[in-house]
């Protein structure tokens, strides 16, 4: 069993920054493709960013490209999302997720159905 715990959410003004962190419990973190998802009220869950096992390949949703940066530290079993130039439309609950059954040559993954471990979520609110 893998446990994921997010932290770093909060209230920030438009244009501000937040850094989300996800701490993972497990002995095989480095074998997981990881992702950040968000869900705003009335909207479907969206993949914000994803990162491959060693951090050499990343994906970003068009809406956050150039503003957000996903990273991982396999030595510390942590996943991060640096969020800059935040906008009100970034307001959502953010979840980290692990795709533990990712194939050997798998890279980034945007399909939430393939992620089998999820954190509890952390609220990000951007005021206008």
Buried (B, 14 or more C-beta within 10 A) or exposed (E): EBEBEBEBBEEBEEEBEBBBBBBBEBEEBEBBBBBBBBBBEEEEBBBBBBBBBEBEEBBBBEEBEEBBBBBBEBEEBBBBBBBBEBBEEBBBBBBBBBBBEBEEEBBBBBEBEBBEBBBEBBEBBBEE
